[in-house]
Amino acid sequence: MTGGNGRYAPSPSSDLHLGNLRTAVVAYVAARATGRGFVLRVEDIDQRSRPDIAQRQLADLAALGLVWDAPPLYQTDRSALYCQVVADLAAKGLVYECFCSRREILEAPRAPHQPPGAYPGTCRDLSDAERKARRKTRPGAWRLRSDLGQVTLFDQLYGSYAAKVDDFVLMRADSVAAYNLAVVVDDAAQSVSQVVRGQDLLASTPRQAYLAQVLGLEQPSYLHVPLVLARDGSRLSKRDAAMAGAALWQSWGGPGGLVSGIGQSLGLLEVGEAGDIDTLVARFDLAKLPRQAWTP
């Protein structure tokens, strides 16, 4: 058994689709089966977030049988903390202001070993005078000054995963915390020792592992869950209304049917077998979890 918590952290910009709910179930089952607590975080700093959607998301999770051990944490209540973390890093010379637009970053020349989209370091070594001049034309974002070429981590499903870590954004130019900063700070605040989320987020995880190291935080274990695909083979998105909300519940015959379907997709229930969330906890076996996407 392991201490700390597992967690689920939805963004309330749309109703949870089938892939979101499946990941939430894995996060809950993996936490409970390993003796961890379970907490929720509402990642509502995105300007598209809506309180009514957040409430529907919490209701959907509760309907599946998920029980969290503390009130959900809302990121909009934590803006001052994110700013303080960046200020502390600035005092140590570990961040710098960046005035580049997205287009400028994509069009800038970069070293051959850098991956597409990686920050080329344009603003890294500006003088104080140059930064002062740039501030007059546009506000700056804050980037972490990364000194590691590559970070390697271990994922419980995909094994060893390595990626280069560039100077990524911690605070946007509008003073809103970037995802990579908020998620690391909040996981530490909620004593998260196990991170379960969609496989599409694996590529960004080395950045978070590196930031946790810089902040002196313990790195959690990682488990990235294969995605749920639509019938045409595309990944589900916020536009897939038929796979979210009332239509989703109806198509699976309610919460019980949905939990059973998810359990079968994870290899924790036999095909056609019914089972509730506690059944999935009792049967949880990492070795049974599929490594490939699920198309229901």
N, C-alpha and C positions, 0 to 999 in steps of 0.2 A: 504494500500500500504506500501511497505517496501523499505528502502534504500539499498545501496550496489549493488553488481552484482551477477548474476549467471554466470556459466562458463562451458566450455567444454575443456578438456585437453587430446587430443589424443597423442599417442606415434607413431612416424613415422617409425616404423619398418616393417610395411606391410600396404596394403590398408585397408580402413575401411570396415568391414563386416556389415551385416544387423543389428546385435545387437549393434554395435558401433553407427551406424547412428540413430537407434531408440532412444538410450540413448541421443544422441546429440539433437534430436528433443525435447525430454522431457525436457532437460536442458534449451533449448531456450524458449520453450513455458511456462514453469513454471516461468522463470525469467520475461519474458515480461508480463505475466498475473498478476504478483504480483508487477508490477511497478519497477522492478529492471533493471539495465543495463545488458549487456551481453558481456563477454570477452572470448577470446581464449588463450590457452597456449599450445605451442608445447613442449611436454616433450621428448626432444631429447638427454638427457644425456646417454641414453642406447647406447652402442657401435654398436648395430644393426641398429640404426636410419640412415636414408638417406634423404638428402635435396629434392630429386625428389619425394619421397613418401610424404613428408610434403606438398609439393605444390599440389599434387594430392588430399590429404586429405582436404586442404583448398578449393580447387575447388569443391569437392563433397559437402562440407557443404554449400557453397555459392549456388550451384545448387538447394539445397533443400529449399532455401529461407532464410537461416540464415544470419543475418547481425550483425556484431560485432562492438562495440562502440569505440574500440581502436586497434592499430596494435597488432597482436599476440605477446605474450611474449615467447621468446625462452630460455629454461633452460640453454643451453650451454653458454649463455651470463652472467650467474649469479653464476658461480663457485666460484668466490672470495667471494661473499656474503655468500654462504653456509659455506665456510671455516671460515669466520669471526664469524658466529653464533656459530659454534662448539668451536671456540677459546674462545668466551665469556662464554660459558657454562663450559669450562674447567677451566677458571679462577675462577669460582664459585664452583668448585668441583662437578659439576653435570654430568660429563661424565668421562669415563675412557677407556683406551686402552684395546682391547681384541685381543688375539693372537690365538684364537681357530679356527680350520678348521670346515667346515660344518659337516664333519663326526664325529669329536670329540664332537661336540655339541649334535648330535643325539644319540651318544653312551654313553654320560655321565649320571651318575645316577642323578635322580632329585626327589624332594619331591613329595609325592602322589597327592597333590592338584594342581601341575603344569600341564598345558595342553601339549600334545605332541608337540615337536619342540620348546618349550619355552626355553629361555636361562637359564641354571642352575646356573649362577653366578661364573663360574670357575675363571675368571680373575678379579672379582670385588674387591677383597681385596689383590691383589698382592702388595708386598713392592716395593719401588723405585728400589731397587737392582734387584728384580725379573723382573720387567718391562724392565730394562736396558738389562738384559741378554736375555730376549725374543726378543727384537728388533734386536738382532744380527742374529737371525735365520729367522725371517719373520716380515714384517711390520704389524702394528696393525690397526684394525678398531676401531672406536669410538662408544661406547654404552652410551645411556642415563641411568643414575642411577635412576631407578624408585623406588619410595617409596610407591606407591599405590598398594594394592593388586587387586583392581577391579575398573573399571571405567564404569559408566552407562551413556548412552546417549539416546536421543530420535530420532527415525527415523519417518518421516512423513507417511511412508507406513507400516512399521513393528513395530512401537511403541517402547517401552522401550527395550533397548538392552544393556547387560552387559557382560564384558569380563575382564579377568585378564590381566594386563599390565606388561610384563617382561622388562628386560633391553635390549631394542631393539637397533639395529644399526642405527646411524645417518650418519656416514661417513664410506664408505668402506675402505679397506686397500690400495686401489689404489687412494685414495683421491677423489673419486667420491661420491657425496651426495646420500644417500639412498632415496628411494621414500618417506618414511614417513617424512623426514626432508624437502625435496624440496617442497612437496605439501603444507605443513603447512606454510612455509615461503612465497611461491608464492601466495597462496590464500590471505594471509594478504596484500601482496604488491599490489594485484589487487582488493582489497576491496571486496572480495568475501564473501557474507553473506548467500549464498545458494549453497550447494554442491549437485549436481545430478550426479550419476554414477551407474554402474552395481551392482547388488545385491551381486555378488561374492566378492566385496571389503568391504562389511559391517564388516566382521570379523576383518579387520585391522583398522577400524575407531576409536575404543577406544584409540589406541596408538596415533593417531593424535590429538584426543581431549585432551589427557593428555599432549602432547608436547605443544599444543597451550596454555594450562594453565600454564605450566612452563615458557613459553616465554612471558606471560602476554598478550596474544592475545585473542580477542573475538572469541568464538566458533560459527561457522556458523550453520545454520539449515541443516539437512541432509535428502536426499530423494534417496534411493537406488532402482533402477528399476529392476524388474524381468528380467531374461535373455531370450534371443531368443535361442531356441533349434533346432538342425537339425532334419530331419525326423526320424532318428534312436534314438532320445531322448538324444543325446550327446550335450554338450554345443558347441557353435561355437568357432572356434579358428582361428589363423592366417593361418592355413592350409586349411581352407574352401574356396578355390578359387571361387567356384560356387556361393558363397554368398557374394562376394566382387568384386570390379572393374567393368569392362565393362559387364561381365556376369550378375551381379546383376542388373544394370540399365536396361539391355535389358529384363530381366525376368519380370520386373515391368512396362515396357513400358515407361521408362524415369522418370525424377524427380517427375513429377506430380503424376504418378501412385504410386511411392514409398511413397511419403508423404501421399497420400490417404490411402494406405495400412497400414502405421504406425498409422495414425489417427484412423482407424477402430480397430486396435489391442489395442489401448488405451481407447476405448470406447468413443472417442470424435467425431466419425463419425459413421453413420449407415453402416451396411454391404452393400457394393456396392456403397456407396456414395462417391463422389469426393469432395476434399477440399484442399485449399492451407495452407501454414504455418500460415497465418493470421487468417484463419478460426479456426485452432486448438487453437491459442492464445485466441480468443474470446470465445471458448467453454470450455476452460480448467477448469476441476473440479477434484480436488484431490480425491474425493470420487468415481469417475468413474474409476480411474486407477486400473488395475488388480493387484492382489497380487501373481499371479501364472505366470510361464514361458509361453512364446508364441512360438508355433510351426507353422510357416506359411505353 
